[in-house]
Amino acid sequence: MKNRVTVFAAFGISAVVAVGLAQNAPATNPQKGNTNIKGEITLFSWAEPSYSSVLAEFNKLYPNIQVKFTTVGYADAYPKITASFAGNVPLADVVMIESERVEIYGTRFPNAFTDLSAWGKKWERNFDRSKWAQSEVKGKLLTMPTDAAPVGMWYRADLLEKAGVEPSSIKTWNDYLEAGKKVVIANPGIKMAGIDVTGSETLMRTLIQQQGSFYIDQDGKIAVNSSKMVRALSFVKSAWDAGILANVQGTDGLIGAIKGNRVAGVNLPVWMIGIFKAFTPEQKGKWGVAQLPSLTAGGGQTAYIGGSSLAIPSNSQNKEAAWAFVEWYTTYGSKNVLEKRGAWPSFLPSLSAPVLNAADAFFATPNVFAPFKKSAFLSKSLRYSSDYDKAFAAVVAAQASVLTGDQSVQAALDKAANDLKNQTGREIAGK
């Protein structure tokens, strides 16, 4: 369930040449193009249609740049990326990396990326702040953000109506909990939403982001047992104990629960638009969406789950052409990707696209995009850290331990913090 794309290369150019390229930005222009920039680049991706669908538009501006694709399944993508970076073996000229993994790779393989700071910094104010922050590592711009994934409160309008619940009345997560109780009573066999107890932590990730925090803090210290994390997991436990959450495992489990009419809602990103249309066409007119509730009245409502970015490995043999593509695709080209593939852009000017103001008859909400547009302009910086993969595993384990009744919230999160300390050597921040 991830909007993903990839353009990939290698990395083995001398420091002298790399510095020279950084100081002399390529003569690119994502609005006017440049016919003098020539060459062939390879695009390594597990979502090739997201690129090929807009190549004609790119080549109107850069007719002398040929883009070729190397397509790989998602499960094979990161092993190949890791092997390339670790062994200094070229793969392609541009690589898409999911935003949550940028700092992991940028820290473990710092010489594998072309520093895009001198070329791309001028675009910073035009990008979603959350996504831009995830592209920078230790002051260097290692990737350019492509798609973003703001989260919304999706709901089955018919099931909420049967329970006498007005979606606009759900302002806080406590409101959500009480509404969920009504929905469960009025619709036997149906839960308010689903979570993957042992496989994911999307609800917790949403709740911690809304409090302006995350698993590793801005100082690089472990924060998985902070008071904000306790608040997040305590709500998840309350909702679980109240019987409003179903345990659905993985993407297949989620789609099965939606299609099987077992959940009355999901709290997931804008890319659910494509999921609903592709897998549940029979539910046309039943799904609505609103901004997420907040933990406290007037509190933060925004959160992100997913999204990707593009990097140019340092051993690319045609950085100018690679940058021409990366710059266009992530800025003015993102409007084309939105219109053709439905990928939500990180480039804020593309959110003025007419398609985002149009009603979609598939949904009960007149303008299904409105809540996500509002969230995009309210986003805050979000750091995933170089140890996000370890923090993710620790938080999921804590969630499972709490929901199965093995540990209290505080005990489970303290264990997660100590496990992370032992694995990473990081200090534990104060609670």
QUIPEUR-V31504 format. One record per backbone hydrogen bond with DSSP energy under -1.0 kcal/mol. CO is the residue of the C=O (numbers start at 0). NH is the residue of the N-H. If there is no record, write none. Layout:
# QUIPEUR-V31504
<<CO,NH> <CO,NH>>
This chain:
# QUIPEUR-V31504
<<9,314> <13,17> <14,18> <15,19> <16,20> <17,21> <18,22> <19,23> <25,27> <28,32> <33,36> <38,65> <40,67> <41,92> <41,93> <42,69> <44,71> <46,49> <47,50> <47,51> <48,52> <50,53> <53,57> <54,58> <57,60> <57,61> <60,33> <61,64> <63,38> <65,40> <67,42> <69,44> <72,75> <72,76> <75,79> <76,80> <77,81> <78,82> <79,83> <80,84> <81,85> <82,86> <83,87> <83,88> <93,43> <94,310> <96,308> <97,100> <98,101> <100,104> <101,105> <102,106> <103,107> <104,108> <108,111> <111,313> <115,119> <116,120> <119,122> <120,123> <122,125> <123,126> <125,347> <127,131> <128,132> <129,133> <131,134> <134,141> <134,142> <136,139> <139,136> <140,115> <143,309> <145,345> <146,307> <148,304> <149,269> <151,153> <152,289> <153,265> <154,287> <155,159> <156,160> <157,161> <158,162> <159,164> <160,163> <165,168> <166,169> <168,170> <170,293> <171,175> <172,176> <173,177> <174,178> <175,179> <176,180> <177,181> <178,182> <179,183> <180,184> <181,185> <182,186> <186,189> <190,263> <192,245> <194,247> <195,199> <200,204> <201,205> <202,206> <203,207> <204,208> <205,209> <207,212> <208,211> <214,222> <216,219> <220,216> <221,428> <222,225> <225,229> <226,230> <227,231> <228,232> <229,233> <230,234> <231,235> <232,236> <233,237> <234,238> <235,239> <236,240> <237,241> <238,243> <239,242> <243,191> <243,192> <245,194> <248,252> <249,253> <250,254> <251,255> <252,256> <253,257> <254,258> <255,259> <256,261> <257,260> <261,190> <263,155> <265,153> <267,151> <268,271> <269,272> <270,274> <271,275> <272,276> <273,277> <274,278> <275,279> <279,282> <280,283> <282,285> <285,156> <286,363> <287,154> <289,152> <293,172> <295,298> <302,150> <306,98> <307,145> <308,96> <309,143> <310,94> <311,113> <312,315> <317,321> <318,322> <319,323> <320,324> <321,325> <322,326> <323,327> <324,328> <325,329> <326,330> <327,332> <330,333> <332,336> <333,337> <334,338> <335,339> <336,340> <337,341> <343,147> <345,127> <346,349> <347,350> <348,351> <349,352> <352,355> <353,356> <359,362> <361,284> <366,369> <368,372> <369,373> <370,374> <371,375> <372,376> <374,377> <384,387> <386,390> <387,391> <388,392> <389,393> <390,394> <391,395> <392,396> <393,397> <394,398> <395,399> <396,400> <397,401> <398,402> <399,403> <400,405> <400,406> <401,404> <407,411> <408,412> <409,413> <410,414> <411,415> <412,416> <413,417> <414,418> <415,419> <416,420> <417,421> <418,422> <419,423> <420,424> <426,221> <430,226>>
